[in-house]
Amino acid sequence: MQKLGDFKLPQFFNYPPYFTLQPVRDTREKQIQLWKELILDFCKSQKVFLIGVEEDFPLFSNSAIDRTLSHEAREIFLSAIVGEGRAEWLDKGHRKCLILWHRIQDWADIILKFVRENGLEDSVMTVEEIRSGTESLGTELEGIDRTILMRALKLLENKGKLALFKGTSADDEGVKFSV
Amino acid sequence: MASESRIGSDGLFNTAEVTTSGRPVLRRNEVECFLLSSVDLDSEDDPPRFASMRSGNLILTTHRLIWIPSSQPNASSLPSSLPLSSITHIFSHKKSIKSMFHSPRIRFQVDSVVVVTVVFRGKGDFDGFLTKLWECWRGRAWEEDEKSESEASSGSGAGTVAQGLYGNDGTVRMVGLAGILRKEQEQWESTDKSLQDAFQDLNALMSKAKEMVSLAEKMRQKLLSAPSSQNGGGDDEEMGSKEEMQQWMLSVGIISPVTKESAGALYHQELSRQLADFVRIPLEQAGGMISLTDMYYHFNRARGTELISPDDLWQACNLWEKFDVPVMLRKFDSGVKVIQNKSHSDEEVMSRIRTLVTKTETLRTGVTASDAALTLKIAPAMAKEHLLSAETKGLLCRDMSPDGLRFYFNLFPEIDPTDLHLVKDIGTYGEWVKATSLLSV
């Protein structure tokens, strides 16, 4: 079967009707389900956090069978993911979609786990370090989308697990953990 | 000369004197003008003023209308006469739809009271008779008699009794052989004249026809606007006559303005049955289902003349639900209307489609409407309807591309969303994978 990067595509990715928005309700529901799972799987595997509807997201076309998802179909499938709370539209025009293959709450838990595992309970770090610091390498936090990270941190701040503060430069925000 | 006994409760008619061979005895100066056979006389009043006189000869003279029964005179039907002088009014002969289909008749009023109807059931010159009746009635020959009689009684010495061929006032008398010959002559002239009139007046005839059509139109409008069942069951007679009216109009060639709610004009009913019979063979040839437009073409081609309109076809098909015919009209979601056998089952077509799309080749490539049409041996439009129907049922799903619309066997139900890579051993999904892997790199 085909691969996109190191992601193994399922067999039905070559099934032409998969790329046509189905009019019959039951069939469509099934189709939507399959697209949801596929997108989330792919994004998690490839650490894709953002999908632009009009951009060349790899899953949206299959050159082997010469098929491409229509704009309408893309929007419908992504909206379905949003509806489940696993994604968010970043704009009213539904052009950019933030994919939460981990929910914000899940990310928060991952951060806490990260903090405990690395003994950072009372320490201070920059936000950037959480994303790309040595401790993060090889973890899920590596390369996490900044927006998502900030949201998770804010969530934790509200719970009193940490405090956010601005640093010396514009993008140098810091975190003081008090886990 | 007038006899004493009078017939009828009002004594309307006098008994007419006849000879032994049944010819009427005419009075002085009375001249026979016309003879009509197979005539009934009726009274329109209620209760009738006289017993109706059926099937006799009606003789018009200058002075009287004489009716002589064709069969042997008996007590109930005696030769009778009615003086023209007692006619107070002759109703004008209105040409109506009804009159076209009933025997010709004249109505006139006697003594300002009774209305008599003369119904003419034979084949003769009714119009000629009518003309002559007016002439004689207007001629008022009896007044001349009275005048001459009163002149005679007032004692004028001049010979008052007409002698020879010419009467007192100079008109030609119809007596003797010369009279008979003269009468014949007049008859010929009158016939000739009416023939000439008829031919020359073709325009008048045409305009009459136009009148007829506009009259029929008015009737039609009336029927359209008249409330059909305001009085519920109490108006049976009205309904009956309305139906009659529609039938008359139809036979004249004007289609009844029947709506779908009513029982349907006879025309549509007959057409409906005819169509149901006809439809059988084209249906078989078309594989059990044929579009309405195709049927329109077939039916009219078979008819040759008297083509029916699309609307007629539509109405006729709609009537099928009221009869017990083995065919039915069916409308698809897309709006396409087809005629199909009641016995024709969707199941049968579905199974044929299923067989088609699960073949290895078609698993891989899917089918277009034309492919299906060829394989299923039905018209492409029909094939598309079947494919769409199969899609709605979940048997197929669609693939839209710049190449067009194709249908595939619907694999979606067989794919497990919780395990995207799973392909079960049984099921068409597995077969599809096999079919596609034959070509993949």
Interface residues (C-beta under 8 A of the other chain):
Chain A: K8 P10 Q11 F12 N14 Y15 P16 P17 F19 T20 Q22 P23 V24 D26 T27 K30 Q31 Q33 L34 K36 E37 L38 D41 A64 D66 R67
Chain B: G366 E391 T392 G394 C397 R398 D399 M400 S401 R406 Y408 N410 L411 F412 P413 I415 P417 T418 L420 H421 V423 Y429 W432 V433 T436 S440
